[in-house]
Amino acid sequence: MMQLVPPKSRRAPRILVKDARACYHVVSRVVDRSFRFTDVDKEVFRDLLKRVGTFCGVRVLTYAVLDNHFHLLVEVPASPGEPDDEELRRRARLLYGEERKGQPLSFFRIDRALVAGGDSRERMRALLIGRMGSLPMFVKILKQRYSIMHNRKYDRLGTLWEDRFHSVLVEDSAAALTAVAAYIDLNAVRAGIVKDPKDYRFSGYGEAAGTRQGFSRFALFVRIAAEHAESIEEIAALYRRRLYISGSDPGKGATVSKEGLERTLRQDGTLTRGESLHCRLRYMTRGAIIGSKAFIEAWTIKNKGRYFPKRPKRPKPLFREPEESSLCRLR
């Protein structure tokens, strides 16, 4: 697996794919990186994440909510489409609730505009659809709404998040998606919170492992199975081997135990079958694109002028010394 790192000379524009399905790794941290999130806070964030994802039409493949930051692997559709009024009501009810008449945008106002018809309906439809199928809008709504809830609960003011979110474009392939997902689901292990990724319930893998029929509903497994015609059980076994092999690599933070790695390999596969899983995932959040060499080269060539600035031109001198021949003519 390769990655492309943007230049540090200036704030690089966010890499976003238009008119095509795309996957991204998203990271955002709490201001001052202070440890603010309790288990209850993480539950609230997870519930909001699902509701915002449904509203925006963004598919959350996996996630990890830690004490001071979160990771997301999401799939953004090519376009929001043209949902009918009933679908807009369904999504709005999930995000805004039933009443809240005093809010600038609430289900009460949305429903009233859709029922009124005419220009009011068209403006409301345009407003709602404009918030769908967009990675920046999805993260903006998620962070803003959670900030309001968090500040109200703890009676605090000011920003909650450190900076704008970081996003990495991920190649839409099983290899790239599972590599990034493993990095995300292993965060709790590297932080020393748990020894087995299945034991951390505030992550996509931990949630799937801890619920009935969880793996059959795990968005990442469903996505890969639909693309590659493999059973959910086979994908789950392969992914667990990947988690243990990737998690055993020495690096920053804790690693999975050697005994756990050996047990997992004995039960689910051998090391030779998982040789391709040994890619190191350092700097996962600092890159711009993750994928195969061909994928990165194709993207770089296509977008070279936009994302990678040309060498700056030398400034013209304010005063130019006349040539000797000109001086002679002036005499």
N, C-alpha and C positions, 0 to 999 in steps of 0.2 A: 504494500500500500504506500502510495506517495502523497505528498502534500505540497502545496504551493504557498509560499509566504509572501504577503504583500510588502512593498517597500515601506520604510519607516520615515521617509522624508516628509510625508504629509498624511493627513487623515484620508485613507483610501475609501472610495465609495463602496457601499455595501453591494456584494455580488448577489444579484437576484435574477432568476430565470423568468422570462416572460413567455406567455402563450405555450407553456409546456409544464408538465408535472415535475416537481423538483423536491429534493429532500435536504434538510438543513440540520446542523447541530447548533443549538442555541444555548448560551450561557449568560447568566446575569448574577451579580453579587450584591449583597447588602452593603450599604454605606459604611465605611470604616472597617468592613469585613467583620463586624461584631457578630457574635452568636446570638441571634434574636429569636430564631424559630423554635418553639417547643413542639412536642408531638401533636398537640391540638392545632397549632398554627399550620403544621405540615398537612394535616387532614383537611383543613379549610382551603389551603392552597391547592391540594390535589383535587378537591371537589370543584373549585373554581376553574382549574385547568381543563377539566373535562367539559364543563359547561361552555367555556369560551371557545374551546376547540370545536364543539358541535355547532355553536353559533357561526363561527367563521368558516366552517367547512374545512378546517385543518385537521389532519389525522395525526394524533400523537402516537408514534410507534413505540417509544419508551421514554422514561424520564427518571430523574433522581432529584429529590428535594432534601438538601442537607441543612445544617444549622444556619448557614450564612450565604448560601447560593443554591442555584438550581441548574440542572442540565435537562435539555429536551432534544429528542430526535423526532422531527416532524416531517410530514409529507404535505406539501401545498399543492392544490390542484392547478390545472392549467388556467382555469377561469372559474369564477363563482357560479356560472350558469344563470338561469332565469327561474329561480324558485317561485312557485305560485304564492298567493296571499296566505293560504293555510300553512304552508311550510315556513313562511316568514314569521307568522304568529307563533308557531311551535318553537322556533329557535329563539325568538325574542322572549317568550315566556321562561325559557330555561335561564336566560341571562339576566333579565330585568325583573322577574317576578310578576305578580298579578297587578298590583296597584302602584304605589309610589307616585301619586299624582303631581307632587311638587318637583320631581326630577326633570331636568331638561329633556332627557330621553328615557321614557319608561314604557312598560307594556301598555299602560292606560293610553298614553299619547299615540303609540304606534297603532293600537287597535282602532282608536277613534279616527286616525288619518286613513287607514285602509278601508274602513267602513264608509267614510265620507265620499270616497271616490274622487274623480277629477284630478285637478292639479295637486291637491293635498296627498292623494294616494300615490301619484307618480313621484312626487318629491320624497315621500317617505320610503318608497321602494328603492329609489336611487340611493338614498342615504344608507339604508340597511345593506343593500347589495355592495355598495362601496366599501363596507367594512368586512367583506367576506373574500376569501381566496387570496389574502395578502399576508405575508409573513410579518412585515413591520406593524400592520394594524392588529394582528393577532397578539403579538407580544405587548404592544402598547396597551390594549384593553386589559390583558392579563395583569400586567404590572400596575396599571393605574387603579383598577378595581380592587386588587389585593392591598395596595397601599392605603386606600380609603378604609377598608375593613380593619387593617392592622392598626392604623393610627387611631381609629375610633376606639378600638378595644383597649389600647394601652395609653390613651389620652396623650398622644404625642403629636408634634407638628413637624413639618419639614419633609424632605425627600427620604425615601426608604432605600432606594437603590443607588449604588455607587456611580454608575455611568450608563451610557447606552449599552444595550445588549450586544454581545459578540455572537456572530453567526458564521458558520462554515458551510459552504455548499458541499454536499456529499453525493458522490456518484450513485445513480439509481441502479444499484446492482446488489445482489445478495451478499457478496463478499464485503463491499464497503459498508453496507448498512449493518451487518452483524458485527463488523470490527468496531464501528463507532458505538453501537448499542452495548457491546461488551465493556467498552471503556466507561460508559455512563453507569451501567449496572454494577460495576466494580468500585464505584466511588466510595461507598460505605465501607468496603473492605480495606481500601487504601487509607481511609481515615481512621481505621482501627475501631469502628463502631461495631462491626460484626465480623465473624470469621468466614461465614458462608453468605454469598450474595442473596440467596433465597430467604435469609432471615431478616433482611431489611425491608420492611413493609412499605416504605415511602419511595419505592422505585417500581418501574414497570415489571421487572422480573420478579421482585419480591411480592408484589401484589398478585401476579399471576400464579405464583407458587402457593400462595396462602389462601386462595379461593377455589371453590368447587368449579371444575371445568375452566380454570383460569387460563391454562395454556392454550386451550382451544379458542379462547377469546382474546388472547394476547395479540395486539394489533401487529406487532412485528412478525410473529409466527404466521398469522393469517395472511399477511402481505407476501411473505416469502413463499408460502405454500401455494398461494394463488398464482404466483409467477412461475414456479418451478415444478409444480405437480408432485411435490413430496408431501408425505403425511405430516400432520402436526407433531406426532410422537417422534418421528425421525428428526425433525427440525429442532425440537426441544432437547433431544439427546445431544445433537451436534452442538447446539448453542451452549449447553452446560459444559461440555468439554472445552469449548472455546473460552468460557469464563474462567475455568480453572487453569488452563494453560496460559492465558493472558495474565491472569491474576497472580501467577507464580513468578512472573518476570521481576527481577529485582529492580527497584527504582524508588521514586519518591513515595513514602508512605509504607504501610504494612502490606504484606502479601498473604495469599492463601497458604495454608499449611502444606508441607510436603506430603504428609499422610493423606490429606484431603485430595491432593492432586493424584497421588498413586491410586487411591481408592476410586476416584472418578474415572481414571483411565482404565482400570480393571473392569469397571462396570459398563462403561459406555463406549470405549474405543481404545485405540493404541496411539502412541505418540507419532508413529510414522504416518498415520492417516491425518494427523493434525499438524503436520509440518508447516502448512501454509498459515496456520493460526499464530505463528510466532512473531508476527510483525509487532514492532514496538509502537506504542501509541502516545509517545511523549509529544508535547506541544500540540495536542489535539485541538485545543481551543485557540491557538495563536495563528493557525493557518488561515488560508482563504478558500482553498478547494481541497477536497480529499477524494481520491479515486485512483484509477489506474494511470499509468504514464500516458497512454494514448488519450484518455479522457482529459487530462490536464493540458497536454499539448494542444489538443483541438480547441479547448476553451481559451487558452492563452493566445493562439493565433487569431481567433475570431474576435477577441475583445482587447487586443493589445493596445490600441489607441485610447480606449476608454479607461481601463483599470491600471495601466502601467504607463506613467507619463513619459513623454519623450525627454531627451536631454535638453535642459533649458538653453536658450540661445544666449550668447554673450551680449551684454548691453552695449549699445552704441555709445561712443565717447561724446561728451557734451561739446568739446572743442577739438577740431582737427588741425594739426599743424600743417601749414602749406608746404608743398614740396619745394625743393631747391629751385627747380626750373620756374615755378610760379613766382618765387621771390625775384628771380632775375627779370622776369617780364614786368613785374611791378616797378622795378627801378627804371 
